[in-house]
Amino acid sequence: MHTIEKIGGTSMSDYESVRDNIVFKPALADNLYQRVFVVSAYGGITDKLLESKKNGQPGVYKLFASSMQDDSWNDALSALKLDMYHINEDLFGSDSRALEEANRFINDRMIDAQKCLLDLQSLCRHGHFALDAHLATVREMLASLGEAHSAWNTARLLQRDGVNACFVDLTGWRSKTHMSLDDRIQQAFAEIDLSNQLPIVTGYAHSADGLMLSFNRGYSEMTFSRLAVLTGATEAVIHKEFHLSSADPRLVGESNAVPIGRTNYDVADQLANLGMEAIHPKAAKGLRQNNIPLRVKNTFEPEHTGTLITGDYVSDSPRVEIIAGTKGIYALELFDQDMAGLFHIYDPKIVGIIKRYKAHIVSKDINANTVTHYLSTNLKTIRRIRTELENTFPEAEVDQTKVAIVSAIGSDLKINGLLAQTAQAISDAGIGILSVHQCMRQVDVQFVVHETDYANAVKALHKSLVEVHDHGRAICLAS
């Protein structure tokens, strides 16, 4: 009877709240133990190690990958080490011995990483060695530093505060053997007694295949998911700095957004597709297949039961649960008169080009001679994809438009007239609809609008579909 719990980066940056609202408030009964915590790096640290998740501003990895002729990456690494020292000082400032140990721990890792990068930089300045062949490993190594830092600190702080916490390092640092993720987890937990130890686990785990190749920044969720599956957890819990709510409170207002009490993994997948992950879809798959419920909780409202996500939940009556969406989407349209009847030939080629440039396909629509892919990526990538499409299909017309997607999502959307109601709400707000998508599975309805209309479209749908109902403390309060 244990839980596996993941703590997000923003929450990790507030140790007192983590200790008081999460660790000292057990999920099951009154037992402080029988829990495992998988921790993210402190807020902003992984952005500085890799690149900003929001705007792509380069961190150490991106600086190293983009230029072999300067040492800007080294300057960024040195600056980041100082940032980590400052975090340590805030946490251990009154305990000089603990502060010295914390600084020594992260300093050893940063020096190791710096030496590796300097050696690789020197090697790859010779023509016989290609940097690209090593970049995936560099990214993994740098990512591991953030979680090692936060996990070591948290274990040490909890020990100071009377908890029998232990630091579980899955990063494979200085390891001489490569193993699968499952083997690494099982080896690390072979001697841990959950009845009287509280493991604090690095969100990054080194594996022979490399977690970041498949999951990129969602690697900690995969570690979390596999831990839950391999140890037979009763429940998986994610602690975030916000509730999973009916819409973004910053758009619709704090008083109008309602926490979601219950939903299912289908809905979680739709949110992930829009870039608003409750959990990475591949991480959710393991939980779903093993019937492990997932609970998403707000670190700063510990008394709230949060959102319970299960595989079999369907709302007792059809309803819209969430209004979500994303901006910065490019509608990439290809028109070719010869496509009629030959879509099965065109589409694999188009998708192959898109995936080669690693653009995320959010949605698509087709008619007899036109296919439009809605892509979440940057303008530089769009231009490269467009150029290759024009070369591959010289008779076609290719166009691009910056748009936003707004979606009404629910575990059961079999509501008569829903499409008409949603379209009317958007139209009444003075917003033009560029495209509509609704599938037979009845879990979401998507509207494509001009990017400038995104916020107003979210507000309009939320007001029409959610705010008209009195949901109280949560939409279907979880137990």
Residue pairs with C-beta under 8 A, 6 or more apart in sequence:
1 28
1 34
1 234
2 28
2 34
2 35
2 36
2 194
2 231
2 233
2 234
3 27
3 28
3 34
3 35
3 36
3 233
3 234
3 235
3 236
3 237
4 35
4 36
4 38
4 224
4 227
4 228
4 231
4 233
4 235
4 236
4 237
5 22
5 27
5 35
5 36
5 37
5 38
5 236
5 237
5 238
5 239
6 37
6 38
6 39
6 40
6 203
6 220
6 221
6 224
6 236
6 237
6 238
6 239
7 18
7 22
7 37
7 38
7 39
7 40
7 239
7 299
8 40
8 238
8 239
8 240
8 241
8 299
9 40
9 41
9 42
9 43
9 44
9 45
9 46
10 43
10 240
10 241
11 17
11 18
11 22
11 239
11 240
11 241
11 299
12 18
12 39
12 40
12 41
12 42
12 43
12 150
12 154
13 42
13 43
14 299
15 91
15 153
15 154
15 157
17 299
17 300
18 154
18 239
18 299
19 157
19 158
19 161
21 299
21 300
21 302
22 37
22 239
22 299
22 302
23 32
23 37
23 158
23 163
23 198
24 32
25 302
26 32
26 34
26 35
27 35
27 235
27 237
27 295
28 34
28 35
28 234
28 235
32 163
32 198
33 164
33 194
33 195
33 196
33 197
33 198
34 194
34 195
35 194
35 198
36 194
36 198
36 199
36 201
36 227
36 231
36 233
37 154
37 198
37 199
37 200
37 201
38 201
38 202
38 203
38 220
38 223
38 224
38 227
39 147
39 150
39 151
39 154
39 200
39 201
39 202
39 203
40 46
40 146
40 147
40 150
40 203
40 220
41 49
41 145
41 146
41 147
41 149
41 150
41 203
42 87
42 146
42 149
42 150
45 80
45 83
45 84
45 146
45 149
45 150
46 53
46 59
46 143
46 146
46 217
47 53
47 54
47 57
47 59
48 59
48 60
48 76
48 80
48 83
49 59
49 60
49 61
49 80
49 142
49 143
49 145
49 146
50 59
50 60
50 61
50 62
50 139
50 142
50 143
50 217
51 57
51 58
51 59
51 61
51 62
52 59
53 217
56 62
56 378
58 66
58 76
59 76
59 80
59 142
60 73
60 76
60 77
60 80
60 142
61 73
61 138
61 139
61 142
63 72
63 73
63 76
64 73
64 117
64 121
64 138
65 131
65 135
65 138
67 73
68 121
68 124
68 125
68 131
73 117
74 114
74 117
74 118
77 110
77 113
77 114
77 117
80 110
81 106
81 107
81 110
84 106
84 110
84 149
85 103
85 106
87 149
87 153
88 99
88 102
88 103
88 106
88 153
89 99
91 102
91 153
91 157
92 98
92 99
92 102
92 153
92 156
92 157
93 99
95 160
98 156
98 160
101 156
102 152
102 153
102 156
105 148
105 149
105 152
106 145
106 148
106 149
106 152
109 145
109 148
109 149
109 173
110 145
112 173
112 174
113 141
113 142
113 145
116 138
116 141
117 138
120 131
120 134
120 138
123 129
124 130
124 131
124 134
136 210
136 212
136 213
137 210
139 212
140 204
140 206
140 210
140 211
140 212
143 204
143 212
143 219
144 171
144 172
144 173
144 202
144 204
144 206
146 204
147 171
147 202
147 203
147 204
147 220
148 169
148 171
148 173
148 202
148 204
151 167
151 168
151 169
151 200
151 201
151 202
151 203
152 167
152 169
154 165
154 200
155 165
155 166
155 167
155 200
156 165
156 167
158 165
158 198
158 200
159 165
163 198
164 196
164 197
164 198
165 197
165 198
165 199
165 200
166 192
166 197
166 198
166 199
166 200
167 200
168 188
168 189
168 192
168 199
168 200
168 201
168 202
169 188
169 202
170 184
170 185
170 188
170 201
170 202
170 204
170 205
170 206
170 223
171 202
171 204
171 205
171 206
172 178
172 184
172 205
172 206
173 206
175 206
178 206
178 207
178 208
179 187
179 207
179 208
180 207
180 208
180 209
181 205
181 207
181 209
181 211
181 222
181 223
181 226
182 226
182 230
184 205
184 206
184 207
185 205
185 223
185 226
185 227
185 230
186 230
188 201
189 199
189 230
189 231
192 199
201 223
201 227
202 223
203 219
203 220
203 223
203 224
204 211
204 219
204 220
204 223
205 211
205 219
205 222
205 223
211 219
211 222
211 223
212 219
214 222
214 282
215 221
215 222
215 280
215 282
215 283
218 277
218 280
218 282
218 283
221 277
221 279
221 280
221 283
222 280
222 282
222 283
224 236
224 238
224 283
225 236
225 279
225 280
225 283
225 284
225 286
225 287
226 286
227 233
228 236
228 286
228 287
228 290
228 292
229 286
229 287
229 290
229 292
233 292
234 292
235 292
235 293
235 294
235 295
236 287
236 292
236 293
236 294
236 295
237 294
237 295
237 296
237 297
237 306
238 278
238 279
238 294
238 295
238 296
238 297
239 297
239 298
239 299
240 296
240 297
240 298
240 299
241 298
241 299
241 300
242 249
242 298
243 257
243 259
243 260
243 296
243 298
243 301
243 304
243 306
243 307
244 259
244 260
244 263
244 278
244 296
244 306
244 307
244 322
245 257
245 258
245 259
245 260
245 322
246 252
246 257
246 258
246 259
246 260
246 321
246 322
246 323
246 462
246 466
246 471
246 475
247 256
247 257
247 322
247 323
247 324
247 458
247 462
247 466
248 257
248 324
248 458
249 256
249 257
251 455
251 458
251 459
251 462
252 323
252 458
252 459
252 462
252 463
252 467
256 462
256 463
256 466
256 467
257 462
258 466
258 471
258 472
258 474
258 475
259 298
259 304
259 306
259 307
259 473
259 474
259 475
260 307
260 321
260 322
260 474
260 475
260 476
261 305
261 307
261 308
261 473
261 474
261 475
261 476
261 477
261 478
262 307
262 308
262 309
262 310
262 313
262 315
262 475
262 476
262 477
262 478
263 307
263 308
263 309
263 313
263 321
263 322
263 410
263 411
264 309
264 310
264 311
264 312
264 313
264 314
264 411
265 284
265 287
265 288
265 294
265 309
265 310
265 311
266 411
266 441
266 443
267 309
267 321
267 322
267 409
267 410
267 411
267 443
268 278
268 279
268 281
268 284
268 294
268 309
269 281
269 284
270 324
270 407
270 409
270 443
270 444
271 277
271 278
271 322
271 324
271 409
272 278
272 279
272 280
272 281
272 284
273 281
273 362
274 324
274 325
274 326
274 362
274 405
274 407
275 326
275 360
275 376
276 324
276 326
278 284
278 294
278 296
278 307
278 309
279 287
279 294
279 309
284 294
284 309
286 292
287 293
287 294
288 311
291 311
293 308
293 309
293 310
294 308
294 309
294 310
295 305
295 306
295 307
295 308
295 309
295 478
296 306
296 307
296 309
297 304
297 305
297 306
297 307
298 304
298 306
304 473
304 474
305 474
305 477
305 478
305 479
306 478
307 478
308 478
308 479
313 411
314 411
314 412
315 321
315 410
315 411
315 412
315 476
316 476
317 412
318 410
318 412
318 413
318 414
318 415
319 410
319 412
319 415
319 469
319 475
320 408
320 409
320 410
320 413
320 415
320 418
320 461
320 465
320 466
321 409
321 410
321 411
321 475
322 408
322 409
322 410
323 406
323 407
323 408
323 409
323 458
323 461
323 462
323 465
323 466
324 406
324 407
324 409
325 404
325 405
325 406
325 407
325 454
325 457
325 458
326 362
326 376
326 404
326 405
327 404
327 451
327 454
328 376
328 402
328 404
328 451
329 362
329 374
329 375
329 376
329 402
329 403
329 404
329 405
329 448
329 451
330 374
330 375
330 377
330 379
330 382
330 400
330 401
330 402
330 403
331 372
331 373
331 374
331 375
331 400
331 401
331 402
331 403
331 434
331 435
331 448
332 354
332 372
332 373
332 374
332 375
332 382
332 385
332 386
332 389
332 398
332 399
332 400
333 370
333 371
333 372
333 398
333 399
333 400
333 401
334 346
334 350
334 370
334 371
334 372
334 389
334 393
334 396
334 397
334 398
335 369
335 370
335 396
335 397
335 398
335 399
336 346
336 369
336 370
336 393
336 395
336 396
336 397
337 369
337 395
338 369
338 395
339 346
339 368
339 369
339 370
339 371
339 396
340 368
340 369
341 368
343 366
343 371
346 371
346 393
347 366
347 371
349 392
349 393
350 371
350 373
350 389
351 361
351 373
353 385
353 388
353 389
353 392
354 361
354 373
354 375
354 385
357 377
357 381
357 384
357 385
358 377
358 381
359 375
359 376
359 377
359 381
359 382
359 385
360 375
360 376
360 377
361 373
361 374
361 375
362 374
362 375
362 376
362 405
363 373
363 374
363 405
363 437
363 446
363 448
364 371
364 372
364 373
364 374
365 371
365 372
365 435
365 437
366 372
372 435
374 403
374 405
374 448
375 382
375 385
382 400
386 398
386 400
389 396
389 398
390 396
390 398
401 434
402 451
403 434
403 448
403 449
403 450
403 451
404 448
404 449
404 450
404 451
404 453
404 454
404 457
405 446
405 447
405 448
405 449
406 426
406 446
406 447
406 449
406 454
406 457
406 458
406 461
407 444
407 445
407 446
407 447
408 418
408 422
408 444
408 445
408 461
408 465
409 443
409 444
410 443
410 444
411 443
412 442
412 443
413 442
413 443
413 444
413 445
414 442
415 421
418 445
419 436
419 438
419 445
421 464
421 465
422 445
422 447
422 461
422 464
422 465
423 433
423 436
423 447
424 464
425 460
425 461
425 463
425 464
425 465
426 433
426 447
426 449
426 457
426 460
426 461
427 433
428 460
429 456
429 457
429 459
429 460
430 456
431 449
431 450
431 453
431 456
431 457
431 460
432 449
432 450
432 453
433 447
433 448
433 449
434 448
434 449
434 450
435 447
435 448
436 445
436 446
436 447
436 448
437 445
437 446
437 448
438 444
438 445
438 446
447 457
449 457
466 475
